Amino acid sequence: MNNYFFCYSTTLFHFLKANQQRYIVAGLHEKTLNKFWLFEKTPELSRFLDEYDARKSEALGNR
């Protein structure tokens, strides 16, 4: 499963979706029933995840 990224954050999901990243499937975690979206790991997805993390750190004031 190293070729896949499980996204459990609605905010991150919307960020990825706004950047034309397509998920493979959406589902519910078996035990917690939290919704997730499954993405294939690609260099482009990694770049957007890094960008999201940088923006999040910036917004939090680099705590």
LINKATA-V425714 format. One record per run of one state. SS is the DSSP state (H for helix, E for strand, C for the rest). FROM is the first residue (numbers start at 1). TO is the last residue. Records with the same first field share a line. If there is no record, write none. Layout:
SS=FROM-TO + FROM-TO
This chain:
C=1-3 + 8-9 + 19-24 + 29-34 + 41-42 + 60-63
E=4-7 + 25-28 + 35-40
H=10-18 + 43-59
